[in-house]
Amino acid sequence: MENFKNSPIVKKLGFNRIILCGVLVLMYILFSIVEPSFVSYSRIISALNYAYFLGFLALGVTFVIATGEIDFSIGPVMFCAALIGGKLFVDGVPMGACLIITILVGLVFGLFSGFLVAYMGLPSFISSMAVMMLSKGIGSVFTKTQAMSWPQSSGEGGWYKNLIKMNVGGTDIPTGLIILLIVAVICGIILNNTKAGRYILCLGSNQEAVRLSGVDVKKWKLLAFVICGTLAGFAAIAYVGSYTIVSPGLGDTFNNDAIASCVMGGTSMSGGVASIGGSIIGVMIISLLQEGILAMGFQKDYQYVITGIIVLVAVFADVRSRRKKN
């Protein structure tokens, strides 16, 4: 096993990511054996519908967790942004402007969360809970507690759905997957090959040492939250592109799924270690798990049980690995 781990190919790809890909393939085979209809193209597209917006949320929160902080507001912020964008379209604002405003709403919430943590010194656990409630309230007040229905692909302004799923000759093409992977590559470059990414990771490893070396710790921590909020805005567009209708007061469960995707993908909850590729694979595992459980006729509650077990195993492995290093 040690020889396998130390081989050049495994080191380049990452042992953890290889294991996760194996788990993903085994899950697909298992679900296909238990429920033959699972291999259908429509099932794959249905699973991807969940992966699009969850992927953007997971990419964003990966940056925050890398600094050693946490953000439990991303799901409600996503819904708030989608509600505001949908209400503006109903009020006559052009679709292009609505999409931009939806992203900007996420960015503003990320800026606010980052300011509370980086400049006000509030614990991210508490501040993100407050922002979560704030985003729920703003979304509900703005829409007067009414659910917002974004236009269908055939309606006026429905072109935005082509960003997520394009119908060509009666077949749905998952364009959203292409966009998600492009954004993931950009995030990977930022985190691993730029000064900003290196400082964000260093904050999670030893924030005090970074501060004493003369680095503006507050600025880079704020940036992590801004990236997270902006990607929550992208997630809002991905959500309405897949499901159309947005109801106020929701989004909490998506926080858990996004954070779970990061953790099982190799991002350490203690900060300092993060994997963009691992987060994407974790998203695919959770999305496939949800679709597989539904395909077998079980309730979604079973997904929470299995996801919880996976997260516990991932956290235990991370803690054990850090103890060995120390």
Stockholm file with secondary structure:
# STOCKHOLM 1.0

chainA/1-326         MENFKNSPIVKKLGFNRIILCGVLVLMYILFSIVEPSFVSYSRIISALNYAYFLGFLALGVTFVIATGEIDFSIGPVMFCAALIGGKLFVDGVPMGACLIITILVGLVFGLFSGFLVAYMGLPSFISSMAVMMLSKGIGSVFTKTQAMSWPQSSGEGGWYKNLIKMNVGGTDIPTGLIILLIVAVICGIILNNTKAGRYILCLGSNQEAVRLSGVDVKKWKLLAFVICGTLAGFAAIAYVGSYTIVSPGLGDTFNNDAIASCVMGGTSMSGGVASIGGSIIGVMIISLLQEGILAMGFQKDYQYVITGIIVLVAVFADVRSRRKKN
#=GR chainA/1-326 SS CHHHHTSHHHHHHCHHHHHHHHHHHHHHHHHHHHCGGGGSHHHHHHHHHHHHHHHHHHHHHHHHHHTTCCCSCHHHHHHHHHHHHHHHHHTTCCHHHHHHHHHHHHHHHHHHHHIIIIISCCCHHHHHHHHHHHHHHHHHHHTTTCCEECCCTTSTTGGGGGGTCEEETTEEECHHHHHHHHHHHHHHHHHHHSHHHHHHHHHHHHHHHHHHTTCCHHHHHHHHHHHHHHHHHHHHHHHHHHHCEECTTCCHHHHHHHHHHHHHTTCCTTSSCCCHHHHHHHHHHHHHHHHHHHHTTCCTHHHHHHHHHHHHHHHHHHHHHHHHHC
#=GC SS_cons         CHHHHTSHHHHHHCHHHHHHHHHHHHHHHHHHHHCGGGGSHHHHHHHHHHHHHHHHHHHHHHHHHHTTCCCSCHHHHHHHHHHHHHHHHHTTCCHHHHHHHHHHHHHHHHHHHHIIIIISCCCHHHHHHHHHHHHHHHHHHHTTTCCEECCCTTSTTGGGGGGTCEEETTEEECHHHHHHHHHHHHHHHHHHHSHHHHHHHHHHHHHHHHHHTTCCHHHHHHHHHHHHHHHHHHHHHHHHHHHCEECTTCCHHHHHHHHHHHHHTTCCTTSSCCCHHHHHHHHHHHHHHHHHHHHTTCCTHHHHHHHHHHHHHHHHHHHHHHHHHC
//
